[in-house]
């Protein structure tokens, strides 16, 4: 069977190139999987440097792609465990390190659905669609790791580091800062990626608080969710809304039923919540201005 001729084009110098020009850069990248490979070696080295790796560290790398970060991590760490969703890129990475490193373990699959092994540090050029699930999967991981250096879409990264009073301060900010110290490390232009994403990126460094606060996260998140529906309203106003009062009453009845407790028919949920807020001097406070200690009250 004759070979299919590829369509010819001309570049600026007049030389012929194929319409499948991406082959010159290795495998085709799948934007649906958020594959934007970091190509700037200075940025890649800067990210690895911010992790302050030790020679004894085991590093979890999420989305290694073709290995531009991986190769630099291997120079510093004892071992790299790379989790890659795309078998094609995993094969490219395997070929790249063949014969040079025996300290790389590649796990093929969805990192969110994968049981992660022990690691000291996490480094990730994160596919943007798994940004939030990855953050909380890392924070739930035990034993706790030392730090994570993660690349995210700029706005998402700025939400992680936002402080009370900032426009981007939100439920995500509070929930993450409850369990970790987060700092903005560097901005990364979209031109540093191949293919370039449509948005700018930032790198953050996350250090889990050890030991973590003894808080039931589902309850804490439920509270924060209520307050950030209208973050610039007073806490008192948020708790006076009919849907919130109904939810609290239903939860109270469920709690009593599952714990063999008598339900107080005379309890006034609206009055009770107001009394609690006033006792904490938070009735007129607004979620947009509260810090972690205020929410813990």
C-alpha positions as CSV (number, residue, x, y, z in Angstrom):
1,X,0.0,0.0,0.0
2,X,1.6,3.4,-1.0
3,X,2.5,5.9,1.7
4,X,0.1,8.7,2.3
5,X,1.8,12.0,1.5
6,X,1.4,14.6,4.2
7,X,0.3,18.1,3.2
8,X,3.3,20.4,2.6
9,X,3.6,23.9,4.0
10,X,6.4,26.5,3.9
11,X,8.0,28.2,6.9
12,X,9.4,31.7,7.0
13,X,12.7,30.6,5.5
14,X,10.9,28.9,2.6
15,X,11.7,25.3,3.8
16,X,9.1,22.7,3.5
17,X,7.3,21.5,6.7
18,X,4.5,19.0,7.3
19,X,1.1,19.9,8.5
20,X,1.8,17.4,11.4
21,X,4.5,19.8,12.8
22,X,3.7,18.7,16.3
23,X,5.6,15.5,15.7
24,X,8.8,17.5,15.9
25,X,8.1,18.2,19.5
26,X,7.4,14.6,20.5
27,X,3.9,13.1,21.1
28,X,0.7,15.1,20.4
29,X,-0.5,16.7,23.6
30,X,-4.1,16.1,24.8
31,X,-5.6,19.5,25.9
32,X,-8.6,17.6,27.3
33,X,-6.3,16.1,29.9
34,X,-4.8,19.5,30.6
35,X,-1.4,18.6,29.0
36,X,0.6,21.8,28.8
37,X,4.3,20.8,29.1
38,X,6.6,23.3,30.9
39,X,9.3,24.0,28.4
40,X,11.4,26.8,30.1
41,X,14.4,25.2,31.8
42,X,14.9,28.1,34.1
43,X,11.3,28.0,35.4
44,X,11.6,24.2,35.8
45,X,14.8,24.6,37.8
46,X,13.2,27.3,39.9
47,X,10.3,25.1,40.8
48,X,12.6,22.3,41.9
49,X,14.7,24.7,43.9
50,X,11.7,26.0,45.8
51,X,11.0,22.4,47.1
52,X,14.4,22.4,48.9
53,X,14.9,18.7,48.3
54,X,17.2,16.5,50.3
55,X,19.1,13.5,49.0
56,X,16.9,11.2,51.1
57,X,13.6,12.6,49.8
58,X,10.9,10.6,48.0
59,X,9.1,12.9,45.6
60,X,5.6,12.5,44.2
61,X,5.3,14.2,40.8
62,X,1.8,14.6,39.4
63,X,1.6,14.9,35.6
64,X,5.3,14.5,34.7
65,X,4.6,14.8,31.0
66,X,7.8,14.3,29.0
67,X,10.0,14.7,32.1
68,X,11.3,18.3,32.1
69,X,10.8,18.5,35.8
70,X,11.4,14.9,36.5
71,X,15.0,14.9,35.3
72,X,15.8,17.8,37.6
73,X,14.1,16.2,40.6
74,X,16.1,13.0,40.0
75,X,19.3,15.0,40.3
76,X,18.4,16.0,43.9
77,X,16.1,13.3,45.4
78,X,16.4,9.7,46.4
79,X,13.4,8.6,44.3
80,X,10.6,10.0,42.2
81,X,7.2,8.5,42.0
82,X,5.5,9.9,38.9
83,X,1.8,9.6,38.4
84,X,0.8,10.0,34.7
85,X,-2.7,9.7,33.2
86,X,-1.6,9.3,29.6
87,X,0.2,6.0,28.7
88,X,1.9,7.7,25.7
89,X,3.6,10.3,27.8
90,X,4.5,7.7,30.4
91,X,6.2,5.7,27.5
92,X,8.1,8.9,26.4
93,X,9.3,9.5,30.0
94,X,10.4,5.9,30.3
95,X,12.5,6.2,27.1
96,X,14.0,9.5,28.3
97,X,15.3,8.1,31.5
98,X,16.2,4.6,30.2
99,X,19.7,3.6,31.2
100,X,20.3,6.8,33.3
101,X,18.1,6.5,36.3
102,X,16.8,3.5,38.2
103,X,15.2,5.7,40.9
104,X,12.0,6.5,38.9
105,X,8.7,4.7,39.4
106,X,5.9,5.5,37.0
107,X,2.3,4.9,38.0
108,X,-0.2,5.1,35.1
109,X,-3.6,6.3,36.1
110,X,-5.8,9.1,37.6
111,X,-4.0,10.5,40.6
112,X,-7.3,11.4,42.2
113,X,-8.4,7.8,42.1
114,X,-5.0,6.4,43.0
115,X,-3.9,5.3,46.5
116,X,-0.8,7.3,47.0
117,X,2.3,5.8,48.6
118,X,4.5,7.5,51.2
119,X,6.3,10.6,49.9
120,X,8.2,13.6,51.5
121,X,7.5,16.2,48.8
122,X,5.1,16.7,46.0
123,X,5.9,18.6,42.8
124,X,3.2,19.1,40.2
125,X,2.6,21.0,37.0
126,X,-1.1,20.3,37.7
127,X,-3.7,19.7,35.0
128,X,-6.1,22.6,35.8
129,X,-9.3,20.5,35.9
130,X,-8.0,18.5,38.9
131,X,-6.6,21.5,40.9
132,X,-9.1,21.5,43.8
133,X,-9.4,17.7,44.1
134,X,-5.6,17.3,44.1
135,X,-5.2,19.9,46.9
136,X,-7.7,18.2,49.2
137,X,-6.3,14.7,48.3
138,X,-2.9,15.9,49.4
139,X,-4.2,17.5,52.6
140,X,-6.0,14.2,53.5
141,X,-2.9,12.1,52.8
142,X,-1.3,10.4,55.8
143,X,1.4,10.4,57.0
144,X,1.8,14.1,56.3
145,X,4.4,15.2,53.7
146,X,6.8,18.1,54.3
147,X,5.7,20.4,51.5
148,X,4.2,20.6,48.0
149,X,5.2,22.9,45.2
150,X,2.3,23.1,42.7
151,X,1.6,25.0,39.5
152,X,-1.9,26.2,39.0
153,X,-4.0,28.5,37.0
154,X,-3.2,32.0,38.3
155,X,-6.7,32.9,39.7
156,X,-6.9,29.5,41.5
157,X,-3.5,30.0,43.0
158,X,-4.4,33.5,44.2
159,X,-7.6,32.1,45.9
160,X,-5.4,29.7,47.8
161,X,-3.2,32.4,49.2
162,X,-6.0,35.1,49.6
163,X,-6.3,36.7,53.1
164,X,-9.3,38.1,54.9
165,X,-10.5,41.2,53.1
166,X,-9.1,40.2,49.7
167,X,-11.5,40.1,46.8
168,X,-10.6,36.4,46.1
169,X,-10.9,35.3,49.7
170,X,-13.4,32.5,49.6
171,X,-14.4,29.1,51.0
172,X,-11.4,27.5,49.2
173,X,-9.0,29.9,50.9
174,X,-10.4,29.1,54.4
175,X,-10.5,25.3,54.0
176,X,-7.0,25.0,52.6
177,X,-5.5,27.5,55.2
178,X,-7.1,25.6,58.0
179,X,-4.7,22.7,57.2
180,X,-1.7,24.3,55.6
181,X,0.5,27.3,55.3
182,X,0.3,28.5,51.7
183,X,2.6,31.0,49.9
184,X,2.8,32.3,46.4
185,X,6.2,31.4,44.9
186,X,6.3,32.8,41.4
187,X,4.2,33.8,38.3
188,X,4.6,31.7,35.2
189,X,3.7,33.1,31.8
190,X,1.6,30.9,29.5
191,X,4.4,31.3,26.9
192,X,6.5,29.0,29.1
193,X,4.3,26.0,28.2
194,X,3.8,23.9,25.1
195,X,1.2,24.2,23.9
196,X,0.4,27.5,25.6
197,X,-2.7,27.5,27.8
198,X,-5.3,30.2,27.5
199,X,-4.5,31.5,31.0
200,X,-1.5,32.6,33.1
201,X,-0.2,30.4,35.8
202,X,1.4,30.7,39.3
203,X,3.4,28.4,41.5
204,X,2.5,28.0,45.2
205,X,4.2,26.3,48.1
206,X,2.0,24.4,50.5
207,X,3.2,23.2,54.0
208,X,0.8,21.1,56.0
209,X,0.2,22.1,59.6
210,X,1.5,19.3,61.8
211,X,-0.4,18.2,63.8
212,X,-3.5,19.2,61.9
213,X,-6.3,20.9,63.9
214,X,-8.7,18.5,65.6
215,X,-11.7,19.5,63.5
216,X,-14.4,17.5,61.8
217,X,-13.8,18.8,58.2
218,X,-17.2,18.0,56.9
219,X,-18.8,20.1,59.7
220,X,-16.3,22.9,59.3
221,X,-16.8,23.0,55.5
222,X,-20.6,23.0,56.1
223,X,-20.3,26.1,58.2
224,X,-18.0,27.9,55.8
225,X,-20.2,27.0,52.9
226,X,-23.2,28.7,54.6
227,X,-21.2,31.8,55.4
228,X,-19.6,32.3,51.9
229,X,-22.9,32.1,50.0
230,X,-23.1,35.8,50.9
231,X,-19.7,36.6,52.3
232,X,-20.3,40.3,52.6
233,X,-23.5,39.9,54.7
234,X,-23.4,39.6,58.5
235,X,-23.2,36.2,60.0
236,X,-26.5,36.9,61.7
237,X,-28.2,37.6,58.3
238,X,-26.8,34.4,56.8
239,X,-28.1,32.3,59.6
240,X,-31.6,33.9,59.5
241,X,-32.3,32.8,55.9
242,X,-35.1,30.2,55.7
243,X,-33.1,27.5,53.8
244,X,-30.3,27.6,56.4
245,X,-32.7,27.5,59.4
246,X,-34.5,24.6,57.8
247,X,-31.3,22.7,57.1
248,X,-30.1,23.2,60.7
249,X,-33.4,22.0,62.1
250,X,-33.3,18.9,59.9
251,X,-29.8,18.2,61.0
252,X,-30.7,18.7,64.6
253,X,-33.6,16.2,64.3
254,X,-31.4,13.7,62.5
255,X,-28.7,14.0,65.2
256,X,-31.2,13.4,67.9
257,X,-32.7,10.4,66.1
258,X,-29.3,8.7,65.5
259,X,-28.1,9.3,69.1
260,X,-31.4,8.3,70.9
261,X,-32.0,11.8,72.2
262,X,-35.3,13.5,72.8
263,X,-36.1,16.3,70.3
264,X,-37.0,19.5,72.1
265,X,-40.3,20.7,70.5
266,X,-39.9,24.1,72.0
267,X,-36.4,24.8,70.6
268,X,-36.3,28.0,68.5
269,X,-33.5,27.4,65.9
270,X,-33.4,31.0,64.8
271,X,-33.1,32.3,68.4
272,X,-30.5,29.7,69.3
273,X,-28.2,30.5,66.5
274,X,-28.5,34.2,67.2
275,X,-27.6,33.5,70.9
276,X,-24.5,31.6,69.8
277,X,-23.3,34.3,67.5
278,X,-23.8,37.0,70.1
279,X,-22.0,35.0,72.7
280,X,-19.0,34.9,70.4
281,X,-19.3,38.6,69.5
282,X,-19.7,37.6,65.8
283,X,-23.3,38.4,65.0
284,X,-22.4,41.5,63.0
285,X,-19.1,40.1,61.6
286,X,-18.8,39.2,57.9
287,X,-17.2,36.1,56.5
288,X,-15.1,38.1,54.0
289,X,-13.2,39.6,56.9
290,X,-12.9,36.6,59.3
291,X,-9.7,34.7,59.8
292,X,-9.2,31.0,60.6
293,X,-9.4,31.6,64.4
294,X,-12.7,33.3,63.9
295,X,-14.2,30.4,62.0
296,X,-12.8,27.9,64.5
297,X,-14.8,29.8,67.3
